[in-house]
């Protein structure tokens, strides 16, 4: 759980309204931890702002961002807390939506956001899963949880200390890291793609020729590339290599792959 409340003072636009005003969909008390009671509130807001960026501030809870043909942003907040109702805030600064996921002790907040296509997402959290679809540039770091990105039109930078990183389409290249978990990324179209897993497997599939740097301390590496000219440098201390693409000294794209313990496979799509 997060350790303290979000520090927010006056802002340009702020929405923290009671459920009665917002028409909250649900107010329920849940039994948990024996006799300890939790309360769950749900809020639905719409802002007539064509935001270009979402900034996530550290806290505890899941984040889902979907995009569509819209010039406004819809924000659904689900708050689960014990004791006093928290002041769970979001705010809008120009065309940036700021989400505060730290709502204090014994509290978590989940956001589901529908935004204009191509919105950029950056920031991070302490724990929770992140699901992003149809966004542009991504720069997210979380301590514990999975990160899933689908159909990104910019570069995807994603890191989790404990969890999986999944990418299903990125035209601007990727820089992916996990401390404990797997990396699985396909439909990659950027010129440079990097992946690092301390403990876990790495799987990358390119739909356009590009460079790949992949490193695993303990895990397998599998790379699939379209036909082109490549330099291949594949190294494993304990495992096998299966390289099915020509290793050319003057290849246009470098495949730099290494694992301490695991197998390396490179083939063509």
SVG drawing of the C-alpha trace seen along z (x, -y; Angstrom):
<svg xmlns="http://www.w3.org/2000/svg" viewBox="-27 -27 60 53">
<polyline fill="none" stroke="black" stroke-width="0.4" points="0.0,0.0 1.1,-3.6 2.5,-5.3 1.1,-8.8 -1.5,-11.1 -0.8,-12.9 0.5,-16.4 -1.8,-18.6 -2.5,-22.2 -4.6,-24.6 -4.5,-23.5 -5.8,-24.8 -8.5,-22.2 -9.5,-19.8 -12.3,-17.3 -13.0,-15.8 -16.8,-15.6 -19.0,-13.5 -20.7,-10.5 -24.1,-12.1 -23.0,-14.9 -21.3,-12.5 -23.9,-9.9 -21.5,-7.3 -22.3,-3.8 -21.5,-1.9 -21.0,-2.4 -20.3,0.9 -18.7,2.0 -16.5,5.1 -15.5,7.5 -11.7,8.0 -9.0,8.9 -11.4,10.4 -13.5,7.6 -11.9,4.8 -14.3,3.1 -13.4,1.5 -15.5,-0.8 -15.5,-1.0 -16.6,-4.1 -16.9,-4.6 -16.9,-8.0 -17.3,-8.8 -16.1,-12.2 -15.9,-13.7 -13.7,-16.7 -14.0,-18.6 -10.2,-18.8 -8.4,-17.1 -5.5,-15.9 -2.2,-15.0 -0.5,-13.5 -1.3,-11.5 1.1,-11.7 0.8,-9.1 2.1,-9.9 3.3,-7.0 0.8,-5.1 -1.2,-1.8 -3.7,-0.7 -4.3,0.4 -4.4,-1.9 -6.1,-1.3 -6.0,-3.8 -8.0,-3.3 -8.2,-5.7 -10.8,-6.7 -12.0,-9.4 -12.9,-11.9 -11.9,-15.4 -12.6,-14.9 -11.4,-12.6 -13.5,-10.2 -12.1,-9.3 -13.5,-6.4 -12.1,-6.2 -12.6,-3.3 -11.5,-3.9 -11.2,-1.2 -10.3,-2.4 -10.6,-1.8 -11.4,-4.5 -11.8,-8.0 -12.8,-8.7 -9.6,-10.0 -9.3,-13.0 -8.6,-11.2 -7.6,-13.7 -6.9,-14.1 -6.1,-17.4 -5.7,-18.9 -2.8,-21.1 -3.2,-22.5 -3.6,-19.4 -2.0,-17.1 -4.1,-14.8 -2.4,-14.1 -3.5,-11.0 -2.7,-10.8 -2.7,-7.1 -1.5,-7.7 -4.5,-8.1 -3.0,-7.3 -2.7,-4.3 -5.1,-1.3 -6.2,-2.8 -5.9,-2.1 -7.4,-3.7 -7.9,-2.3 -8.2,-4.5 -9.9,-3.7 -9.3,-6.5 -10.7,-7.0 -8.6,-9.6 -8.0,-10.9 -5.9,-8.7 -2.2,-9.2 -2.0,-10.4 1.4,-10.0 1.6,-8.2 4.5,-8.6 5.1,-8.2 4.9,-5.2 3.5,-3.5 4.3,-1.4 2.0,1.6 -0.6,2.4 -1.1,3.4 -0.9,1.0 -2.8,1.6 -2.4,-1.0 -4.0,-0.8 -3.7,-3.1 -1.3,-5.6 1.8,-7.2 5.0,-7.5 5.1,-5.4 7.6,-5.9 6.3,-3.9 8.1,-2.4 6.4,-0.4 7.7,1.5 5.3,4.5 2.9,5.4 2.5,6.1 2.7,3.6 0.8,4.3 1.0,1.9 -1.0,2.4 -0.7,0.5 1.7,-2.3 2.6,-4.8 5.7,-6.0 8.6,-4.6 7.7,-2.3 9.9,-2.5 8.6,-0.2 10.2,1.2 8.8,3.3 10.9,4.7 8.5,7.7 6.1,8.5 5.8,9.1 6.2,6.6 4.0,7.3 3.9,5.2 1.6,5.9 2.6,3.3 5.1,0.4 6.3,-1.6 8.9,-3.7 11.0,-0.9 11.1,0.4 13.2,0.3 11.9,2.9 13.1,4.1 12.0,6.5 13.7,7.6 11.6,10.8 9.3,11.7 9.0,12.3 9.2,9.9 7.0,10.7 6.9,8.1 5.7,8.5 4.8,6.3 7.8,4.1 8.7,1.6 11.3,-0.7 14.9,-1.0 16.2,0.0 14.8,2.5 16.2,3.2 15.1,5.8 16.6,6.8 15.3,9.5 17.2,10.3 15.1,13.5 12.8,14.5 12.5,15.1 12.6,12.6 10.7,13.0 10.8,10.3 9.3,10.2 10.0,7.5 7.8,6.6 10.4,4.1 14.2,4.7 15.9,3.1 18.6,3.6 18.0,5.7 19.9,5.7 18.6,8.4 20.1,9.6 18.9,12.2 20.7,13.3 18.6,16.4 16.3,17.2 15.9,17.9 16.0,15.3 14.0,15.7 14.1,13.2 12.3,13.2 13.2,10.7 12.1,10.1 14.6,10.9 17.4,8.4 21.1,8.2 22.2,8.7 25.3,8.9 24.6,11.5 26.5,11.6 24.9,14.4 26.5,15.5 25.4,17.9 27.4,19.2 25.1,22.2 22.8,23.1 22.5,23.5 22.4,21.1 20.2,21.6 20.8,18.9 18.9,19.2 19.7,15.9 23.1,15.2 25.7,13.5 27.1,10.8 30.2,8.8 28.7,5.8 25.1,6.4 23.0,3.3 21.4,4.3 23.1,5.7 21.5,8.4 23.4,8.3 22.0,11.2 23.4,12.6 22.2,14.8 24.1,16.2 21.9,19.3 19.5,20.1 19.1,20.7 19.2,18.2 17.1,18.6 17.0,16.3 14.9,17.0 13.0,15.2 9.4,14.4"/>
</svg>
